[in-house]
Amino acid sequence: MKDGLNLAEMSRSPSFSMKTDSKPKLDRKSLRQWVVAFCIIKFDLEQGQLIEECYPPGCLTQDEELEVAFSSFPDSVSQQQNRSSIHDCIFFFRFRRRENSQQGKVSSSEITEVEEKEKSPKLVDQVKRLKSTGDCKGERYLYGYVFNRQRHDERLRRGGDQRSVVILSHNPYTSVFRPLLQIMGPLYFDIGKKALEHIASCVSIWPAPIPGKLMELPIGNAMLKVNLPPAHSLPSDSGVLFEESNSSMAPFLPTNQSIPQGLFHDSDLFGIFRGLLLQLWVLWELLLIGEPILIIAPTPPQCCEAVAGLVSLVAPLLYSVDFRPYFTIHDPEFARLNSLQEGDIFPAVILGVTNLFFLKALRTVPHVISVGSPSPNSNRSVLAARSSTGRFPARPEGLGLQQFSLRKFSPSNLLSAVKLRREGPLCLMTEHKEAIWSTYAATTKPDTSILNRLIDAGMSSRVEESMSVVNNEILRRHFLELTTNFLAPFGPYFRVVTPLEGSSPFVDPPPLTPFNADEFLGNLSSRGPGKFLSKRMRSNWLDLYRRFLRGSNFMPWFQRRRAVAEQEQQRLWRQARMNTNIQNFISQMSELEIVDSFNAIERHLLGETQGGFKLFISKMMEITKEELGCSIKEILLSCRKLLESEWGYSDSAATFQKLKSDLRAVFNLLPKDMQELLLLNPQKAALLQGSLEGIELPGNQFTQVGVVVDSVSPR
């Protein structure tokens, strides 16, 4: 287990203690970087699902409260008939949040700044990139992480009751919220509402999330050590403003395998798909091209694990298709999907369900996967039977690897396969079995050498835990390599160009290589897919690229990679301008070249002020939006902190001063008559005569080169 605490340390609240020497203090703004709200939901026999507590209050609309409540309990038709006194399980769901759904009251981690001085300056391109990418138009998603407890007591009506503790967040951080729930869930059932206040207080002192980093997050007397997914894998609807590294899109495998390369890197890919290992390559292609998939499992934890595992399968690709780890008939999307007629195109989405009614209601979905197995009656809960990474106990029959890689023909196997295909997914109504129903013909061949490396854990659940870690690493490494090699042909379109030695860094950098789909496919057809893929794909491998270009994943991923490359190129050219010795640079220039350099430096100088001002305005708007409901004094305090932070443009100010110094140096070499002519322009004279000395924050008058830039001091 890589992330979180040891299960034994978390599943029993007596071993966990909170500091009770003072009343917990809550920093709401810091809390919103991680969590929107903590909810307690009760299943009432008369009124149904009810939210008993929502902390902090006022975070959800009435419609959102209903959606959270309905999604926080297992479907009645899929509950395990476990007659033990207490049954706990952990799962998570995801639902669409409309932009107009009370944005004045709700804003969690809308903008999280990753301020690392060694990285590039904050550019306006970041804001543009976040607005121009992703599949959500005015929409965002909330993730609900659920600790559900069913208590069986024959003295109660219907023989028991159930409640759920829910953490709501805009962030897909299962590696954080699973172990946090394993602390918070039992703690709530021990001390009640105070658990929410204490946990919220602890979370509010956490540092801002840094994508792709190992973070240590204190919680009471414990410490969560978790790896967050990298910036390039986070959906744009998460609202996180980050600075991606250009190296994240390079077509080669990472050297450090402990660093996650995509979402849900902690999911138990092997454990949940161990009965369908041969089909993983089919599923990988379906995910790659953005096909709709219905996943059905006996329990919410199992269907969530399956959906998370599938999404993680295509790392490091940005997965842009909508996915619902636990989907119920109460979701507003269900009515639209249920109304689809025969012949209608099913939208690109992955649905994880436990209610068998979906098999009849969503008959038009082209790909159906059945995973997991009903848990036998046991005194041990799902929570105790699996770690924080969501692994399930071993099966009695073991793995039987040879049947996956060297399955031999037999009449019984053939008859079973024919019967399964003829009956279709509706056969699950009578008996649950692991299977996949799809007419898709895969291009990629299963890699039997990978399957033969997997280890059979046998009967021991303790050995199963260790072996699942090993098996997951084998599978994840292989599919990471497969996806990376598949995306490698797009590498030239993200290649940045740096200034050549002796050339001017003040000219505009050349544009990136333009992309044309037909030209790309033609070049790829003549060049081939590469040695790695050619061994693993059939002769129709080019069709997979065609489907990928038409699918829902390509354009968001490509545009985001291009934006990162453009940002990196701008940073390199900007840095080259900072490092240029202007005296040496202009000493060998002709008079015409000196004039061109003057105009170019002036253009970059004004561009620096424009970029800084636009980004400042963007940040101010986000602060105002985030602080609605706070006092004017609190808003002004946040603005002051912004001015004093790195977002106050210390980098931009240094660049501004360097360019202004270079402008003066070039000006001094111009002919006297041209100098006099330039000084007649008051705007240029202001730049040259130093009237803008010490200015860090530009004002609001700028339209083109040569127009005055009025500025104000940040203090």
Buried (B, 14 or more C-beta within 10 A) or exposed (E): BBBBBEBEBBBEBEEBEBEEEEEBEBBBBBBBBBBBBBBBBBBEEEEEBEBEBBBBEEBBBEEBBBBBBBBBBBBEEBBBEBEBEBBBBBBBBBBBBBEEBBBEEBBBBBBBBBEEEEEBBBBBBBBBBBEEBBBBEEBBBBBBBBBBBBBBEEEEEEEBBBBBBBBBBBBBBBBBBBBBBBBBBBBBBEBEEBBBBBBBBBBBBBEBBBBBBBBEBEBBEBEBBBBBBBBBBBBBBBBBBBBBBBEBBBBEEBEEEEBBBBBBBBBBBBBBBBBBBBBBBBBBBBBBBBBBBBBBBBBBBBBBBBBBBBBBBBBBBBBBBBBBBBBBBEBEBBEEBBEBEEEEEBBBBBBBBBBBEBBEBBBBBBBBBBBBBEBEEBEEBBBBBBBBBBBBBBBEEEBEBEEBBEEEEEEEEEEEEEEBEEBEBEBBEEEBEBBBBBEBEBBBEBBEEBBEBBBBBBEEBEBBBEBBBBBBBBBBBBBBEBBBBBBBBBEEBBEBEBBEEEEBBBEEBEEBEEEEEEEBBEEBEEEEBBEBBEEBBEEEBBEBBEBBBEBBBBBBBBBBBBBBBBBBBBBBBBBBBBEBEBEEBBEEBEEEEBBBBBEBBBBBBBBBBBBBBBBBEBBBEBBEEBBEEBEEEEBEEBBEEBBEEBBBBBBBBEBBBBBBEBBBBBBEBBEEEBEEEBEEEEBBEBBBEEEBEEBBBBEEEBEEBBEBBEBEEBE
